Amino acid sequence: MFVEAIGDAECVKRVQRGDADSFEVLVRRHQKATFNLIYRLLGDYEEAAEVAQEVFLSAFKSIHQFRGDANFSTWLYRIAFNHASTRRKNLQLAHQRHVPLDGTELIGDGDAFADPEKTAQDRETQQRVQRALNSLPKDDAAIIILRDLQDAPYEEVAQMLEIPVGTVKSRLHRARRALKELLAPQYCLKRKAS
Amino acid sequence: MNCEETGLQLSEFLDRTLDGDYLRNLREHLAGCPRCSEELAGITECRRLLSSLPAVEPPVGFVTRVMADVREAAYRPGILERLFAPVRLKMPLQAAAVVLIGVLSVYLYQKEDTSNLPLTPITPEPVLSVQQESTKSETVKPLAAPVNSPLPSEAKAVSTEPAPAKAPSAPVAAVPKAGITESRLESRPEKFKSAPIPAQGVTTGQEGSSFPGDLARRGLGSPVEALRQPGVRPAPFAAERLSLLSEPIPDYELVVRRRPPQRADQDTSSGSHDSLQKQPGGVAGSKSAEASRQTESPSRGNNFPLEILWFSVPYDRYEQFKKELAAQAIVESEIPVAVKEKEASFIVDRPLSIRVTVLPPAER
């Protein structure tokens, strides 16, 4: 679209003035990161799709509350994190939380010409990592996803989680150590194999 | 630097946000501490595993679905509109239209009814009957009331009470022996002609003198004045001759013209002006007579309006009635209206209905 060059702030202003079509620019621009954040927090593709749709709709409805103090992406991730946390809690209560089945992980970046054995190993590794993420507390999982998967700055993570930057660092270290403990058998096996 | 202090700095070291003395001290500690080095290696491996997770694509049509929801939310009605959504404005408007049409219909119907009725209550002039003498064999047949006659503007309310005993303006001697019924209706403007008048048993307490077109005071009306005396009672109209939509058809229709008044002093003298009162004979000699009077409208001057009188005269007394009438007024025409169409035997069985149109005196 011709409005792709417009920044988030300008798009937000247009939407706030009543131009609902400008919101599409924001959706296209942030859909992937938002969806991945939700998906990694939930570990379920279908659930993630549903929650992501709710997140964007919720963002549109409450966009008049966005004052521009932070980036739109930070504000959007905050909404996504809240929605995903609620859904994650419901899924845990329903004992429906599970690692996605085959094929889900390879959507988009899958290499159709890769070695099948290596592909199977990668898929298994991904499932283990996802299972480990699902085992972490939601705040720790969110910090790791934002920091290690999406390379979000400490400040942005702090704003999104509404905690100080120092707290983000300590929580990030704690989360990484916890994840290392969860994934130790995985990389120990690999180390032994290598 | 010990291992406890190193732990918090390992993440920053991996994120390359550690600098200065912290970075140098950490490197020195890691070089001499296998435990911290192994932990660093483990965290690095975790990061590598995390980074192996692919970035998934949103489902196909995700943006379309999101924007559909967004547009629906953007054009969603407000709180007030949603509150009144079950009661759409269209329905109350339709209901109001129906109610309005109904109210207007009732209003117009009532208005039309009112316009069709006279403005004042219908008050026919007294219908009086005089008892026939017991020796007479004829019975007074009721006379059809001029049901569609106009009514006087000063007509009083209809009363079922008989006329009060009132001193008649005519002498008692003028009372005919035969029973004569006078039915008198005063005219109103043309617009009220269609109003039906229930004639049966209608009478009024206002009699004679209040009638502006009183024939007795105009020099004509002996049959009428003769009946105005105490003791008379209302005579019913013949139901079979009533017509709700038109005037009754007289047997004879006479047009007479008043004689010009003699002198002013004679007019003002009590009763002396009435030539009929000086003639006790006339129609008073007939066994049965009925008359009704109807003033249509003032035609010439204010003193002598055009009047229509109805008489009921026995068949065998008609000639006598005509003579008496000719003695009091100038008979200008005599038209047998219904007589032409009816058999004589039928006419003999009942009194004749005579319509007398009294014209004002001829101008000199």
Interface residues (C-beta under 8 A of the other chain):
Chain A: G18 A20 D21 F23 E24 V27 R28 Q31 K32 F35 N36 Y39 R40 Y45 A49 A52 Q53 F56 L57 F60 K61 T104 E105 L106 I107 G108 D109 G110 D122 T125 Q126 R128 V129 Q130 I144 R147 D148 L149 Y154 K169 S170 L172 H173 R176 R177 L179 K180 L183 A184 Q186 Y187 K190
Chain B: G7 L8 L10 S11 E12 D15 T17 E39 G42 I43 E45 C46 R47 L49 L50 S51 S52 L53 P54 A55 V56 E57 P58 P59 F62 V63 R65 V66 M67 D69 V70 R71 A73 A74
